[in-house]
Amino acid sequence: MRHVALDQHCLRSFGQPDRPRVDVRRRHQSLELTQGNPPLAWYLCALPNPWNWSQNAHLAFEGAPGEQWDGPALVPGLYVHLDNARPITGWGEHSIPADEPRRNSVRYRTCRNYQFAWWLRTQRNAPDAPPEFIPPKRPGEGEQMSLM
């Protein structure tokens, strides 16, 4: 993520994030994320099929040369191994400022992408996404993503 859209939730919270190609049908896979021009952070969001929001997997992480990490992405069943990276912890619903009006909306308050977007704003000074990076909502379009 390079910027945030704090008037949006779900994937739209990140404006237009870098999205490496992932084959959602493969049980195991490796991704190599570019080291040049690194984003503020990387964020893995995976939704189960059939979708059940309580089983969504989320893992925020950042580059950290020489470090390794192994573990689940907030839910059982999605195991992650990071090389030259480490998870970012300490963010959550409390990352949304108490005076932010959208905090009163369950859609925003419980959205982990939105929570992390606020963490990026307050901890990494993430700038606002340019309007052209925020996809317009279409009538009847779902708010979910399959894998990021």
Number of C-alpha atoms within 10 A of each C-alpha: 20 18 24 27 24 21 11 18 23 19 23 25 27 27 24 20 20 15 13 12 9 12 10 11 7 7 7 9 9 9 9 7 12 9 8 6 6 14 15 16 17 22 21 15 19 20 18 14 9 6 12 9 11 9 15 20 21 21 21 17 17 17 19 13 10 9 11 13 12 12 14 14 20 13 14 11 11 15 13 13 13 18 14 12 17 19 20 14 10 9 17 18 18 13 19 23 14 11 8 10 10 17 18 12 10 9 14 22 20 16 19 23 25 29 24 27 31 25 21 22 18 13 11 13 13 19 12 16 20 12 11 9 15 18 11 9 10 7 6 6 7 8 10 14 12 12 19 17
